[in-house]
Amino acid sequence: MNFIKNNKIAVLAVLLVVLGASVSALAVSLVNKNNQDKIDQSKNELSSLPSREIQPPVNSDPVNQIYESTTNSFLGDTSESSEVVSNPVDSTTSSQAPDPIQQPVTEPAPTPTPQPQPEPTPVQPVTETILASTFKSVGNYQTSGGVNITKTGNDAVLNFESDFSFGGAPDPVIYLCKDKQPSSVGNCIVLGALQSNQGSQSWALTAAEADQYQNPVVWCRAFGVLMGSI
């Protein structure tokens, strides 16, 4: 007790340090919770939008193809063939009187079968590349790799190429904008969340969208930060 009385200032200083650390930890916890709430809200809103993500095609099983081919090669025509065997001429009938002369029967001429006309070959729409570029990093966010937009008829596709790479950040979302480095994405088209930080990935567009919006960006939707552009 005498120690506390004699060292009031020291004890008060320690209490202030402990209180300050507690307040600081509480503030950090509240900030982290607020940030996580923003990320969760952004993801929930994004999940309610129609999906534009294009899944890569699944290759058919080559084992099944080999099995079907082999099986078909062993399946022949199982229908039984029938042969007409004529009876030998009986020598005892050669002495019988000949049949009376019959009038020939006139058969109608066969109706010609119309030949099917070949169907015209459909004209395949031409695929054109309307954007071929590479991503650039913005600020401290590392973004790189090829990106292109292809258009076929009324459809278009945004493609991130196999060398695409993103350094990572919370809530990265892909937008198509009219400006290369927009300050906001209010007038842009949202395509969906970044599917992976590495490699090829694609999103579906209409040809009209691709004609007007040709600047893909990686945008942190929760905090409104540009993280990658061409």
PyMOL commands that set and color helices and strands:
alter all, ss='L'
color gray80, all
select helices_A, chain A and resi 2-6+8-47+62-74+91-93+207-212
alter helices_A, ss='H'
color red, helices_A
select strands_A, chain A and resi 53-54+127-134+136-137+143-144+146-152+155-160+165-166+172-177+189-193+201-206+215-220+225-229
alter strands_A, ss='S'
color yellow, strands_A
deselect
rebuild
show_as cartoon
